[in-house]
Amino acid sequence: MAKKNFKKEDEQLENVNEALSTTGQWIEEHSNMLTWCVTGIVVVILGIIAINNYVIKPKAVEANNENAKAVVYFQAGDFEKALNGDEAECIGFEEIANSYKLYRPGKLAALYAGVCYYQLGDMDNAAKYLKRFKADDVNIGPAASQLLGDAYVELEEYGKAVRAFEDAAKSGNDLIAPMSLKKAGLVYLEMGDKHAARHAFETIKKEYPGSSEASDIDKYIAIAE
């Protein structure tokens, strides 16, 4: 019995050695190809590092500096100059959003541009720039989605409006979510969809009972019956 086991182990060891020998031979025969493959991978990695250090980071810094200039006008309530810039150093959020759209500060500029257009009453462009802004932040992202919904309401694009409000509500933000749900419910009523409206209002009552929207929500639930 022991001899059989030794014989079996010898056969397995021989198979392993044969496989290793074959692998080693293949590597030896294809060493040039493997060298080129490894070199290619290293070149790609070094290229990505170089692009990040010498292109992406400087461009992001440029965009941040331009945003800072436009924010001064935005905070002063001069939405026209914040959006379009001045004749001196500020190029404005719209130019930043378009020239640096591949970089994070450029996407933030798109949000600012959308808010500026909303404040100036241009809802088409407000929606155009607001929908370009995406963020995982539980405050800024939902607020942008809610404002996008408001812009669509002004444009009477109610289907897009409720989708934007529902996206804002998904955040679970205690302030924005119930507000967005109520806005969605009201738009659903305008669309004649009482079932969807009632669901939005009941969600406020169930999930956000302490919100200001919940204080008179039974009235809206009754309307949606």
C-alpha positions, 0 to 999 in steps of 0.5 A, a space after each residue: 500500500 505504501 509503495 503504491 502511494 509513493 509511486 503515485 506521489 512520484 508520478 504527481 511530482 513528475 507531472 508538476 516538474 514537467 508542467 514547470 519545465 513546459 512553463 519555463 520553456 514557454 517563458 524563455 521562448 516568449 521572453 521578448 514579447 513578455 518584456 515588451 508587454 511589461 514595458 508597455 504597462 510601465 509606460 502607460 502607468 508613467 503616462 497616467 502619472 505624468 498627465 495627472 501631475 502636469 496636466 490635470 492638477 494644474 488645470 484643476 488649480 486654474 479652474 479653482 482660481 477662476 471659480 474664486 473670482 466668480 464667487 465674489 460676484 455670486 456672493 454679492 448677488 451680481 449673477 450677471 457678472 458671476 455668470 459671464 465675467 467682467 472686463 478685467 480678470 473674471 471669466 465667469 462660471 459659464 466659461 469655466 464650466 465649458 473650458 474646464 468641464 473635465 475637471 471637478 472645479 469645472 463641474 462645480 462651475 456648472 452648478 453655479 452657472 445653473 443657479 445664476 441662470 435660474 436667478 436671472 430667469 433663464 430656465 432653459 440654461 438653468 436646467 442645461 447646467 444644473 443637470 451637468 452637476 453630479 455629486 455624492 454629497 448629501 447636501 449639495 447634490 440633492 439641493 442641485 437636483 431640487 433646483 433642477 426640478 424647480 426649473 423644469 416646473 417653470 418650463 412645464 416639463 413636469 415629467 422631468 421635474 418629478 424625476 429631479 425631485 425624486 432624485 433629491 428625495 433619495 438622499 434622505 436629507 432631513 431638510 431637502 428630502 421632505 421638501 422635494 417629496 412635497 414638490 413632487 406630490 404637487 407636480 403629480 397632482 398637476 399631472 392628474 396622477 393622484 396615486 403617485 401624489 398620495 404616495 409622495 405625501 404619505 412618505 413625508 408623513 411616515 419617514 419625516 414626521 418632524 419636518 415642517 412639510 409634515 405639519 399639514 401633510 394630511 390636508 394634501 393626502 386628503 386632496 390626493 384621495 
